[in-house]
Amino acid sequence: MEKKEYSETQRLARNDTAIEIMAARMGICNTRIMNEEDKPEGERDEKLLERLNKELHILAKERERLYKGDEEIRDKIYDIYAKEVKDYYLGK
């Protein structure tokens, strides 16, 4: 597939939008962790907490790559995380 060319202004806007989507995605993960940790100890799903903490760690590494200008991560954010964030806020 041919890669679309963007103006400098469009490129900056896309980067800023990707940063906001990533922040929202990390916020969702943090909220899920806090909700699980707020449960009484016997009711917590420790495997879920472990998975969510790993996910948050991966997201943090991807955020670092995004800040360094990694276009592959920016594309992943637009292709995958944007839909996840949208679905989350729509209650899906």
N, CA, C and O atoms as a MOPAC input file, in Angstrom:
PM7 MOZYME 1SCF
protein

 N      0.83800 1    -1.17300 1     0.00000 1
 C      0.00000 1     0.00000 1     0.00000 1
 C      0.88700 1     1.24200 1     0.00000 1
 O      1.88800 1     1.30800 1     0.71300 1
 N      0.50200 1     2.21700 1    -0.80700 1
 C      1.26100 1     3.44600 1    -0.93400 1
 C      1.05900 1     4.32300 1     0.29000 1
 O     -0.06300 1     4.48600 1     0.76900 1
 N      2.14100 1     4.88300 1     0.79000 1
 C      2.07800 1     5.73100 1     1.97400 1
 C      1.66500 1     7.14500 1     1.58700 1
 O      2.21400 1     7.72500 1     0.65100 1
 N      0.69100 1     7.69800 1     2.31400 1
 C      0.19500 1     9.03800 1     2.02700 1
 C      1.19000 1    10.07800 1     2.51100 1
 O      1.79200 1     9.93500 1     3.57500 1
 N      1.35200 1    11.11500 1     1.72300 1
 C      2.22800 1    12.22700 1     2.09700 1
 C      1.40100 1    13.28800 1     2.82400 1
 O      0.29600 1    13.61800 1     2.39400 1
 N      1.93000 1    13.81600 1     3.91200 1
 C      1.25800 1    14.84000 1     4.69700 1
 C      2.09200 1    16.10900 1     4.70900 1
 O      3.31900 1    16.05900 1     4.63300 1
 N      1.41900 1    17.24000 1     4.80600 1
 C      2.12900 1    18.50600 1     4.97400 1
 C      2.72300 1    18.52600 1     6.38300 1
 O      2.39100 1    17.68700 1     7.22000 1
 N      3.58600 1    19.47600 1     6.62700 1
 C      4.20300 1    19.59900 1     7.95400 1
 C      3.13700 1    19.83300 1     9.02400 1
 O      3.19900 1    19.24800 1    10.10500 1
 N      2.17100 1    20.67800 1     8.72300 1
 C      1.09000 1    20.95200 1     9.67300 1
 C      0.27400 1    19.69400 1     9.93600 1
 O     -0.06400 1    19.41100 1    11.08500 1
 N     -0.04800 1    18.93700 1     8.89800 1
 C     -0.80500 1    17.69900 1     9.06000 1
 C     -0.01100 1    16.67500 1     9.86300 1
 O     -0.56300 1    15.97300 1    10.71000 1
 N      1.28300 1    16.59500 1     9.59100 1
 C      2.14300 1    15.64600 1    10.31500 1
 C      2.17600 1    15.97800 1    11.80300 1
 O      2.08000 1    15.08500 1    12.64500 1
 N      2.31000 1    17.25700 1    12.12500 1
 C      2.32900 1    17.67600 1    13.53400 1
 C      0.99000 1    17.39100 1    14.20100 1
 O      0.94600 1    16.93700 1    15.34500 1
 N     -0.10200 1    17.65700 1    13.48800 1
 C     -1.43300 1    17.39100 1    14.04300 1
 C     -1.63200 1    15.89700 1    14.27400 1
 O     -2.19400 1    15.49500 1    15.29300 1
 N     -1.17500 1    15.07500 1    13.33500 1
 C     -1.29000 1    13.61800 1    13.49000 1
 C     -0.47700 1    13.13600 1    14.69200 1
 O     -0.92800 1    12.27000 1    15.44100 1
 N      0.71500 1    13.69400 1    14.87600 1
 C      1.53400 1    13.30500 1    16.02900 1
 C      0.86600 1    13.70100 1    17.33100 1
 O      0.82500 1    12.90800 1    18.27200 1
 N      0.33900 1    14.92500 1    17.39900 1
 C     -0.35100 1    15.37700 1    18.60900 1
 C     -1.57300 1    14.51400 1    18.90500 1
 O     -1.83700 1    14.17400 1    20.05800 1
 N     -2.30900 1    14.16800 1    17.86900 1
 C     -3.48900 1    13.32600 1    18.04400 1
 C     -3.08900 1    11.94000 1    18.53100 1
 O     -3.74600 1    11.37700 1    19.40600 1
 N     -2.02600 1    11.39000 1    17.97600 1
 C     -1.54500 1    10.07600 1    18.41000 1
 C     -1.13800 1    10.11300 1    19.88300 1
 O     -1.39400 1     9.16200 1    20.62100 1
 N     -0.51100 1    11.19700 1    20.30900 1
 C     -0.11000 1    11.34600 1    21.71800 1
 C     -1.35400 1    11.34900 1    22.60700 1
 O     -1.36100 1    10.70400 1    23.65600 1
 N     -2.39800 1    12.06000 1    22.20500 1
 C     -3.63500 1    12.11300 1    22.98600 1
 C     -4.32800 1    10.75400 1    23.03500 1
 O     -4.84600 1    10.35600 1    24.07900 1
 N     -4.33800 1    10.04500 1    21.91300 1
 C     -4.93800 1     8.70700 1    21.89300 1
 C     -4.16300 1     7.78200 1    22.82100 1
 O     -4.76200 1     7.01200 1    23.57300 1
 N     -2.83600 1     7.85200 1    22.77400 1
 C     -2.00700 1     7.00000 1    23.63700 1
 C     -2.26000 1     7.33400 1    25.10400 1
 O     -2.33900 1     6.43100 1    25.93700 1
 N     -2.38600 1     8.61200 1    25.42800 1
 C     -2.66500 1     9.00700 1    26.81700 1
 C     -4.00600 1     8.44300 1    27.26700 1
 O     -4.13500 1     7.96200 1    28.39200 1
 N     -4.99900 1     8.50200 1    26.39200 1
 C     -6.31700 1     7.95600 1    26.73000 1
 C     -6.23800 1     6.44700 1    26.91800 1
 O     -6.83500 1     5.90400 1    27.84900 1
 N     -5.50900 1     5.77000 1    26.04600 1
 C     -5.37600 1     4.30600 1    26.13600 1
 C     -4.69300 1     3.90500 1    27.44000 1
 O     -5.10100 1     2.94200 1    28.08800 1
 N     -3.65500 1     4.64400 1    27.82400 1
 C     -2.96400 1     4.36200 1    29.07800 1
 C     -3.86400 1     4.68500 1    30.26700 1
 O     -3.83300 1     3.98000 1    31.27500 1
 N     -4.65400 1     5.73200 1    30.15900 1
 C     -5.58400 1     6.08400 1    31.21800 1
 C     -6.62800 1     5.00200 1    31.43700 1
 O     -6.98300 1     4.69900 1    32.57600 1
 N     -7.11800 1     4.42000 1    30.35600 1
 C     -8.07500 1     3.32300 1    30.45900 1
 C     -7.44800 1     2.14800 1    31.19200 1
 O     -8.07100 1     1.55100 1    32.07000 1
 N     -6.22500 1     1.82100 1    30.83300 1
 C     -5.52300 1     0.70800 1    31.47900 1
 C     -5.31900 1     1.00900 1    32.97100 1
 O     -5.53200 1     0.14200 1    33.81800 1
 N     -4.91200 1     2.22500 1    33.27900 1
 C     -4.72800 1     2.61700 1    34.68800 1
 C     -6.03100 1     2.53500 1    35.46800 1
 O     -6.04200 1     2.08400 1    36.61300 1
 N     -7.12300 1     2.96400 1    34.86000 1
 C     -8.43000 1     2.90000 1    35.52000 1
 C     -8.81100 1     1.46200 1    35.82100 1
 O     -9.30800 1     1.15700 1    36.90500 1
 N     -8.57700 1     0.58100 1    34.85900 1
 C     -8.90100 1    -0.82700 1    35.07600 1
 C     -8.04600 1    -1.42100 1    36.20400 1
 O     -8.53700 1    -2.22100 1    37.00000 1
 N     -6.78600 1    -1.03300 1    36.26800 1
 C     -5.90400 1    -1.50100 1    37.34700 1
 C     -6.42900 1    -0.99500 1    38.69600 1
 O     -6.55400 1    -1.76700 1    39.64700 1
 N     -6.73200 1     0.29300 1    38.77100 1
 C     -7.20700 1     0.86400 1    40.03800 1
 C     -8.52900 1     0.24400 1    40.47100 1
 O     -8.73300 1    -0.01900 1    41.65700 1
 N     -9.42800 1     0.00800 1    39.51800 1
 C    -10.71000 1    -0.62200 1    39.85400 1
 C    -10.50000 1    -2.02000 1    40.42800 1
 O    -11.17800 1    -2.41600 1    41.37600 1
 N     -9.57500 1    -2.75100 1    39.86000 1
 C     -9.30500 1    -4.10700 1    40.35400 1
 C     -8.62500 1    -4.04900 1    41.71700 1
 O     -8.93600 1    -4.84700 1    42.60100 1
 N     -7.70100 1    -3.11000 1    41.89200 1
 C     -6.98800 1    -2.98600 1    43.17100 1
 C     -7.89700 1    -2.48800 1    44.28900 1
 O     -7.62100 1    -2.73400 1    45.46300 1
 N     -8.97900 1    -1.79000 1    43.93900 1
 C     -9.91900 1    -1.29800 1    44.94500 1
 C    -10.80400 1    -2.40200 1    45.52200 1
 O    -11.45300 1    -2.20500 1    46.55000 1
 N    -10.82900 1    -3.53800 1    44.87700 1
 C    -11.62900 1    -4.65800 1    45.36900 1
 C    -10.97000 1    -5.25200 1    46.60700 1
 O     -9.75000 1    -5.16700 1    46.75300 1
 N    -11.75400 1    -5.85100 1    47.50200 1
 C    -11.15300 1    -6.53900 1    48.64900 1
 C    -10.17400 1    -7.61000 1    48.14700 1
 O    -10.36200 1    -8.19200 1    47.07900 1
 N     -9.14500 1    -7.84800 1    48.93100 1
 C     -8.07000 1    -8.73800 1    48.48300 1
 C     -8.55700 1   -10.08800 1    47.97800 1
 O     -8.01900 1   -10.59000 1    46.99100 1
 N     -9.52500 1   -10.67700 1    48.59500 1
 C    -10.01600 1   -11.98900 1    48.17900 1
 C    -10.79500 1   -11.97800 1    46.87700 1
 O    -10.98500 1   -13.02300 1    46.25400 1
 N    -11.24800 1   -10.80000 1    46.46100 1
 C    -12.05300 1   -10.68600 1    45.24100 1
 C    -11.25000 1   -10.21900 1    44.03400 1
 O    -11.76600 1   -10.20700 1    42.91600 1
 N     -9.99700 1    -9.83400 1    44.24600 1
 C     -9.15900 1    -9.35100 1    43.14800 1
 C     -8.77700 1   -10.49100 1    42.21000 1
 O     -8.52900 1   -11.61700 1    42.64200 1
 N     -8.73700 1   -10.18200 1    40.95000 1
 C     -8.26500 1   -11.12900 1    39.94700 1
 C     -6.78300 1   -10.82800 1    39.70700 1
 O     -6.43600 1    -9.94400 1    38.92500 1
 N     -5.92900 1   -11.57200 1    40.38600 1
 C     -4.48500 1   -11.30500 1    40.32600 1
 C     -3.91700 1   -11.51700 1    38.92400 1
 O     -2.99400 1   -10.81400 1    38.51400 1
 N     -4.46600 1   -12.48400 1    38.18900 1
 C     -3.99400 1   -12.70400 1    36.81100 1
 C     -4.35600 1   -11.51400 1    35.92800 1
 O     -3.56300 1   -11.10600 1    35.07900 1
 N     -5.53400 1   -10.96400 1    36.12100 1
 C     -5.93600 1    -9.77800 1    35.37300 1
 C     -5.03000 1    -8.60300 1    35.72100 1
 O     -4.58800 1    -7.87400 1    34.83300 1
 N     -4.75300 1    -8.41700 1    37.01300 1
 C     -3.85300 1    -7.33700 1    37.42800 1
 C     -2.47500 1    -7.49000 1    36.80700 1
 O     -1.88500 1    -6.51200 1    36.34900 1
 N     -1.96500 1    -8.70100 1    36.79100 1
 C     -0.65300 1    -8.95900 1    36.19400 1
 C     -0.67600 1    -8.62000 1    34.70300 1
 O      0.24900 1    -7.99000 1    34.19000 1
 N     -1.73700 1    -9.04000 1    34.01200 1
 C     -1.85400 1    -8.77300 1    32.57600 1
 C     -1.96900 1    -7.27400 1    32.30100 1
 O     -1.34100 1    -6.75800 1    31.37600 1
 N     -2.77100 1    -6.58100 1    33.10200 1
 C     -2.93700 1    -5.14400 1    32.91400 1
 C     -1.64700 1    -4.37800 1    33.19000 1
 O     -1.33300 1    -3.41300 1    32.49200 1
 N     -0.90000 1    -4.80500 1    34.20500 1
 C      0.38200 1    -4.14900 1    34.48900 1
 C      1.38900 1    -4.37900 1    33.37100 1
 O      2.16200 1    -3.48000 1    33.04000 1
 N      1.38900 1    -5.57700 1    32.78500 1
 C      2.25900 1    -5.84200 1    31.63100 1
 C      1.84700 1    -4.97300 1    30.45100 1
 O      2.68700 1    -4.40600 1    29.75400 1
 N      0.53400 1    -4.88100 1    30.24200 1
 C      0.00800 1    -4.04900 1    29.15200 1
 C      0.43100 1    -2.59200 1    29.33200 1
 O      0.84900 1    -1.94100 1    28.37500 1
 N      0.32300 1    -2.08800 1    30.54400 1
 C      0.70900 1    -0.70700 1    30.82300 1
 C      2.19500 1    -0.49500 1    30.55700 1
 O      2.59900 1     0.54900 1    30.04600 1
 N      2.99900 1    -1.48300 1    30.90300 1
 C      4.44300 1    -1.40900 1    30.65600 1
 C      4.72000 1    -1.34000 1    29.14600 1
 O      5.56300 1    -0.56000 1    28.70300 1
 N      4.01800 1    -2.14800 1    28.37000 1
 C      4.18000 1    -2.14200 1    26.91200 1
 C      3.74900 1    -0.78900 1    26.34500 1
 O      4.42900 1    -0.22000 1    25.49100 1
 N      2.61300 1    -0.28200 1    26.82800 1
 C      2.13200 1     1.01800 1    26.36400 1
 C      3.14600 1     2.12500 1    26.66000 1
 O      3.34400 1     3.02000 1    25.83900 1
 N      3.78400 1     2.06800 1    27.82200 1
 C      4.78500 1     3.07700 1    28.17600 1
 C      5.98000 1     3.01300 1    27.22200 1
 O      6.50900 1     4.04800 1    26.81600 1
 N      6.39800 1     1.81200 1    26.86900 1
 C      7.50600 1     1.66900 1    25.91500 1
 C      7.10600 1     2.18100 1    24.53200 1
 O      7.89800 1     2.82300 1    23.84200 1
 N      5.86600 1     1.88800 1    24.13900 1
 C      5.39300 1     2.37800 1    22.84700 1
 C      5.28100 1     3.90000 1    22.84800 1
 O      5.56100 1     4.54500 1    21.83700 1
 N      4.87600 1     4.46800 1    23.97100 1
 C      4.80300 1     5.92300 1    24.08100 1
 C      6.18300 1     6.54500 1    23.89500 1
 O      6.31400 1     7.57000 1    23.22500 1
 N      7.20600 1     5.94100 1    24.47500 1
 C      8.57600 1     6.42400 1    24.29300 1
 C      8.96300 1     6.39700 1    22.82000 1
 O      9.56200 1     7.34400 1    22.30900 1
 N      8.61600 1     5.30600 1    22.14200 1
 C      8.91400 1     5.19000 1    20.70600 1
 C      8.15700 1     6.25600 1    19.91300 1
 O      8.69800 1     6.82900 1    18.96800 1
 N      6.91400 1     6.51800 1    20.29400 1
 C      6.12700 1     7.54500 1    19.62600 1
 C      6.80800 1     8.90100 1    19.76600 1
 O      6.92700 1     9.64000 1    18.78900 1
 N      7.25300 1     9.23100 1    20.97200 1
 C      7.91300 1    10.51400 1    21.21200 1
 C      9.19100 1    10.65600 1    20.39200 1
 O      9.61600 1    11.76700 1    20.07500 1
 N      9.79800 1     9.52300 1    20.05200 1
 C     11.02000 1     9.55000 1    19.23800 1
 C     10.71800 1     9.57600 1    17.74600 1
 O     11.63600 1     9.58000 1    16.92500 1
 N      9.42100 1     9.59500 1    17.38700 1
 C      9.04300 1     9.72300 1    15.99200 1
 C      8.82800 1     8.42100 1    15.25000 1
 O      8.84400 1     8.40400 1    14.02000 1
 N      8.62400 1     7.32400 1    15.97500 1
 C      8.41900 1     6.01900 1    15.35300 1
 C      7.07500 1     5.99500 1    14.62700 1
 O      6.01800 1     5.99400 1    15.25900 1
 N      7.12500 1     5.97700 1    13.30800 1
 C      5.90300 1     6.00500 1    12.50900 1
 C      5.11300 1     4.69900 1    12.61400 1
 O      3.88800 1     4.70900 1    12.49800 1
 N      5.79500 1     3.58800 1    12.82900 1
 C      5.11600 1     2.30100 1    12.97500 1
 C      4.18600 1     2.32300 1    14.19000 1
 O      3.04900 1     1.85500 1    14.12000 1
 N      4.67800 1     2.86700 1    15.29700 1
 C      3.86000 1     2.97000 1    16.51000 1
 C      2.72600 1     3.95800 1    16.29500 1
 O      1.59800 1     3.70700 1    16.72000 1
 N      3.01200 1     5.08500 1    15.63700 1
 C      1.95300 1     6.05800 1    15.36000 1
 C      0.83800 1     5.40800 1    14.54500 1
 O     -0.34200 1     5.62500 1    14.82100 1
 N      1.20700 1     4.61700 1    13.54900 1
 C      0.20700 1     3.92000 1    12.73800 1
 C     -0.58700 1     2.91800 1    13.57400 1
 O     -1.79800 1     2.78700 1    13.40100 1
 N      0.09600 1     2.20400 1    14.48700 1
 C     -0.58100 1     1.25300 1    15.37200 1
 C     -1.60000 1     1.98100 1    16.24800 1
 O     -2.70700 1     1.49000 1    16.47000 1
 N     -1.21700 1     3.14200 1    16.73600 1
 C     -2.12000 1     3.92900 1    17.58000 1
 C     -3.37200 1     4.29800 1    16.79600 1
 O     -4.48500 1     4.17400 1    17.30600 1
 N     -3.19400 1     4.74700 1    15.57000 1
 C     -4.34700 1     5.10900 1    14.74200 1
 C     -5.16700 1     3.88100 1    14.35300 1
 O     -6.39700 1     3.94000 1    14.34900 1
 N     -4.51100 1     2.78300 1    14.02900 1
 C     -5.20600 1     1.59900 1    13.52600 1
 C     -5.88000 1     0.77600 1    14.61700 1
 O     -6.94000 1     0.19500 1    14.38400 1
 N     -5.27900 1     0.71700 1    15.80800 1
 C     -5.78400 1    -0.16500 1    16.86000 1
 C     -6.28900 1     0.60500 1    18.07700 1
 O     -7.44600 1     0.46400 1    18.47300 1
 N     -5.41500 1     1.41900 1    18.66800 1
 C     -5.76900 1     2.06700 1    19.92300 1
 C     -6.89600 1     3.08700 1    19.77300 1
 O     -7.70000 1     3.25000 1    20.69100 1
 N     -6.96800 1     3.76800 1    18.64200 1
 C     -8.03600 1     4.75100 1    18.45300 1
 C     -9.40700 1     4.08200 1    18.54400 1
 O    -10.32300 1     4.62500 1    19.16000 1
 N     -9.54800 1     2.91500 1    17.93900 1
 C    -10.82000 1     2.19000 1    17.98800 1
 C    -11.10400 1     1.70800 1    19.41200 1
 O    -12.23900 1     1.79400 1    19.88100 1
 N    -10.08300 1     1.20600 1    20.09400 1
 C    -10.27500 1     0.73800 1    21.46800 1
 C    -10.73800 1     1.87700 1    22.37600 1
 O    -11.63500 1     1.69400 1    23.19900 1
 N    -10.12400 1     3.05300 1    22.22400 1
 C    -10.49700 1     4.21300 1    23.04200 1
 C    -11.92900 1     4.63800 1    22.70800 1
 O    -12.73500 1     4.89300 1    23.60300 1
 N    -12.23000 1     4.70900 1    21.42500 1
 C    -13.58200 1     5.09200 1    21.00500 1
 C    -14.61900 1     4.11800 1    21.56600 1
 O    -15.63800 1     4.53400 1    22.11700 1
 N    -14.35000 1     2.82100 1    21.42000 1
 C    -15.27500 1     1.81100 1    21.93300 1
 C    -15.45500 1     1.92200 1    23.45500 1
 O    -16.56500 1     1.78300 1    23.96800 1
 N    -14.36800 1     2.17100 1    24.15500 1
 C    -14.42700 1     2.29700 1    25.61000 1
 C    -15.35900 1     3.44900 1    26.01000 1
 O    -16.22100 1     3.28600 1    26.87400 1
 N    -15.18300 1     4.58300 1    25.38800 1
 C    -15.99400 1     5.74800 1    25.74800 1
 C    -17.42500 1     5.65000 1    25.23300 1
 O    -18.30900 1     6.34600 1    25.73300 1
 N    -17.66300 1     4.79700 1    24.24500 1
 C    -19.03000 1     4.55000 1    23.77300 1
 C    -19.70500 1     3.43300 1    24.57200 1
 O    -20.88100 1     3.13200 1    24.37000 1
 N    -18.93600 1     2.82200 1    25.48700 1
 C    -19.49200 1     1.76400 1    26.34100 1
 C    -19.58900 1     0.42100 1    25.66900 1
 O    -20.40000 1    -0.41500 1    26.06700 1
 N    -18.77400 1     0.19900 1    24.65400 1
 C    -18.81800 1    -1.09500 1    23.93200 1
 C    -17.87500 1    -2.09200 1    24.56500 1
 O    -17.77500 1    -3.22700 1    24.10000 1

